[in-house]
Amino acid sequence: MPANPIVTLTLNPALDLSAATPRLEPLQKLRCTDVRRDPGGGGINVARVIARLGGTVTAIFPSGGISGKLLEQLLRAEALSQIAIRTELETREDVTIFEEQSGQQYRFVMPGAALSEAEQGAMLDAFGRCDAEIVVLSGSLPQSTPAAIYGQIAKAGRTRGQQLIVDSSGAALKAALAEGVFLIKPNARELASLSPQPLTSEESYIAAARAIIAEGAAEFVALTLADRGARLIGRNQILRATAPAVTPLSTVGAGDSFTAGFAWALANKRELAQCLRYGVAAGTAALLGHGTELARADDVHRLVRGIEVHAD
């Protein structure tokens, strides 16, 4: 299989449906507008944004049933390189509804279909055949799939000298950290879940990140803080990035877009401060799209110019 600078793995992909309706109310037919369907799931979202930025990326994911075939078709329409592992059970569908009256967004996230041992093995085999510099492992686990598979992927990537970026939570994230990775991208809630002590200030979050690094579980922690920007924490440095002020239209895929911007800049041999800038720019750009649209390249390149990064 040919070399590819970036490979993303998504164990729990989704076909994302988004729409708008005047008001959510029970027992009524709710007429919807602005209907769109997009490929979804953590690593797939990351790959889509990297491709929009001009990066070379391949998305690896399981795909089952009619919804899986549509997911693959939508990715082909975006000319995104993909390796789809056919599965027996149907790929999940998620729903995002924007209520026009309140300006609120409602997200209905379905459980992913369980992967058989053979299907998990096929995912690992496909990953093993990909020669990538950077691997992004992103998203949740489908039902009944052991968290240990994240550890298996992390171990395989470390053995091959790949830079592994993990954006997940809970047991899956812990399994990857147990093997050691290049970078994790938690938000405040996800980082707090890794700490035995309550985190009540930015200093406590940075201390928790430093503890993970001191254990050798990760080289860097990219902590995203919504409208307060992001922090990149390493063993001997902290980079603090501001976030541009925007009016959010949708929060879907903002974290995935951050990961994509960071990974794209890293693959292009940018300095870490610039990687952080592109991460924040892409995460912010995702807020400017409707529904499940994700970050657009022109917004990313426009926003990155106004993001300040300070080093401690």
NORURRA-V42635 format. One record per backbone hydrogen bond with DSSP energy under -1.0 kcal/mol. CO is the residue of the C=O (numbers start at 1). NH is the residue of the N-H. Records with the same first field share a line. If there is no record, write none. Layout:
BEGIN
CO->NH / NH
END
This chain:
BEGIN
5->134
6->58
7->136
8->60
9->138
14->40
15->94
16->38
17->96
18->36
19->98
20->33
21->100
22->101
33->20
36->18
38->16
40->14
41->45
42->46
43->47
44->48
45->49
46->50
47->51
48->52
49->53
50->55
51->54
56->6
58->8
59->83
60->10
61->85
63->87
64->68 / 91
65->69
66->70
67->71
68->72
69->73
70->74
71->75
72->76
73->77
75->80
76->79
81->59
83->61
85->63
92->15
94->17
95->108
96->19
97->106
98->21
99->103
104->99
106->97
108->95
112->143
116->120
117->121
118->122
119->123
120->124
121->125
122->126
123->127
124->128
125->129
127->130
130->132
131->4
133->163
134->7
135->165
136->9
137->167
138->43
142->145
146->149
147->150
148->152
149->153
150->154
151->155
152->156
153->157
154->158
155->159
156->160
157->162
158->161
163->135
164->182 / 183
165->137
166->185
167->139
169->173
170->174
171->175
172->176
173->177
174->178
176->179 / 180
181->219
182->220
183->166
184->222
186->224
187->191
188->192
189->193
191->194
192->195
201->205
202->206
203->207
204->208
205->209
206->210
207->211
208->212
209->213
210->214
211->215
212->217
213->216
217->181
220->184
221->233
223->231
225->228
226->229
229->225
230->241
231->223
232->239
233->221
237->234
238->312
239->232
240->310
241->230
251->254
253->257
254->258
255->259
256->260
257->261
258->262
259->263
260->264
261->265
262->266
263->267
264->268
265->270
266->269
271->275
272->276
273->277
274->278
275->279
276->280
277->281
278->282
279->283
280->284
281->285
282->286
284->287
285->288
286->289
287->249 / 250
290->293
296->300
297->301
298->302
299->303
300->304
303->306
304->307
308->242
310->240
END
